[in-house]
Amino acid sequence: MTERTVDLVDETGRLDEAAIEPGSTPAADLEPVAITVPDAHAEDEQWFPRLIGVLILGLAGAGAVLMLLATLATGPAAGVAPTQGVLFGIWTFLYATEAPTPRVAVAAVGLAVLFAAGVALLERRITNQSRRSVNIGTNPLAPKLVMARTQGEFAGPVTVTVLIPAHNEEASLSATIASLVGQSHRPERIIVVADNCTDSTVAIARRAGVEVIESVDNTRKKAGALNQVLRRILPEQGHNDVVMVVDADTRLDDGFLEAAVARLTADRALMAVGGLFYGDEGAGLLGQFQRNEYIRYSREIRRRRGKVFVLTGTASLFRPEALRTVAGSRGTSLPGTPGDVYDTAALTEDNELTIALKSLGALMISPERCTVVTEVMPTWRTLWAQRLRWQRGALENLGAYGMTRKTLRYWLQQLGIGYGVIALASYFVLILTMLLSMDTWVWFPFWMGLGLLFTVERVVTVWKGGWMARLLAATLFPELVFAAFLDVVYVKGVLDITLGRQASWKHVEHAAPVDGLSAVVGPADRLTAV
């Protein structure tokens, strides 16, 4: 711990506000330092990261079994005989056609409300404690500490330096640059980070009049290329000289930067601003599945008033202090290589960086006006690769960070996904069993009512997507099939991690733009397990 840190913190570990006077903090002291904290993860057994998926599925399965046992314990109403069916003419089984008893229904609703309220209250408590923390050892980016370090200092107006990591992105780069240049608040600097490009990506960037920095001997993909550039530009950045990372297949909606800069100007403790992403047009039914999914996610973030789960890799802004503190904490309180902003071992660098910032107490938000349009996967094969990377990366990040108060929300999310896999698979098995065992279809009014309620929810949550989004949601079963596809991807990710399969990357090439114009088709990264 440095002398500056000792001066700011008293013997109890709390902030010594008397040591901070307006205008007395030199600019050099605004540079964050490497926080030397014993790395609890260094002593983790090797089995934990490997079995992280099995652990989550096991916990979800245990919850499902407990719910089944609770339901069976209630039993059918007295005098009501269950219906008998024969499957394949071999197995005989019994099933109840009546609705659950009022006691079971009330208990189920009560448990659901209690769980949701408990998660919300716990998350709020953890978040508030982090924001109010004055412990520089564990929360160096906590708002109270940031405000204290910058008190009385004017770091100038907020400036934006945009980094566009690009590997053979000639098909979409022009549209991305145009969306940046056309912003109502235009960025002060745009840098295309060309990583091992073999197409005309570099030429297109230079014709557009932006800077180009080519990676040198990079074998760590997007994260490695960004790390090289960040080492060059971060030392010269002031507190308000924010760095923005934008994917080369993303187009910012007008007003994105204006809204983000306004939030960063108004709150100097805000460490990062993320975007809300929507799916691009095209790709038929598969594209509409993804657009519906993105609309629902953005709606959820808006209902959370911008409290973000993940700072999306499509477009996010970071204060230099946040990135420098992450780099200084790698190898000690955070996993990764010391000096690297991005952990090159992570498959989902945006999710990992979000967890890193939250672990350091950083305040971040995704405002409603900060929206972007990103590509949708055009084929089931590329979608499989994308989602395998997302799901496996999220699980591996939890394996790297372990169970902490800061990662509790992510554990609960993965438990919810694991339970969803079990619940949806059970639903399909029950439907199939009924179809194969009954001579005539039996309508169950109670379950039909629940299904109708579920359908209404699906339609309402994609209403802003237009009539195609609403129609797809109203049909219900196609989206259930899409959800089942994602569940299979999840299980595949768990198996790959458990079996120790290494992930390797392949890039999907796109046709070169016609007549120098960029087609509005983005690249896709493909992941295979070998």
Secondary structure as UniProt FT lines:
FT   HELIX           3..8
FT   TURN            11..12
FT   HELIX           17..19
FT   TURN            22..23
FT   HELIX           27..30
FT   HELIX           40..43
FT   HELIX           47..50
FT   HELIX           52..74
FT   TURN            78..79
FT   STRAND          83..87
FT   TURN            88..90
FT   STRAND          91..95
FT   HELIX           102..132
FT   TURN            136..138
FT   TURN            140..141
FT   HELIX           143..149
FT   TURN            150..152
FT   STRAND          159..166
FT   TURN            170..172
FT   HELIX           173..181
FT   STRAND          189..194
FT   HELIX           201..207
FT   TURN            208..209
FT   STRAND          211..214
FT   HELIX           221..233
FT   HELIX           234..236
FT   TURN            239..240
FT   STRAND          241..246
FT   TURN            248..249
FT   STRAND          250..252
FT   TURN            254..255
FT   HELIX           256..266
FT   TURN            268..269
FT   STRAND          270..274
FT   STRAND          276..279
FT   HELIX           284..303
FT   TURN            304..306
FT   TURN            313..314
FT   STRAND          315..318
FT   HELIX           320..329
FT   TURN            331..333
FT   TURN            338..339
FT   TURN            344..345
FT   HELIX           349..359
FT   TURN            360..361
FT   STRAND          363..365
FT   TURN            368..369
FT   STRAND          371..374
FT   HELIX           380..401
FT   TURN            405..407
FT   HELIX           408..437
FT   HELIX           445..460
FT   TURN            461..462
FT   HELIX           463..465
FT   HELIX           467..475
FT   HELIX           477..498
FT   TURN            499..500
FT   STRAND          503..508
FT   HELIX           514..516
FT   STRAND          524..529
//
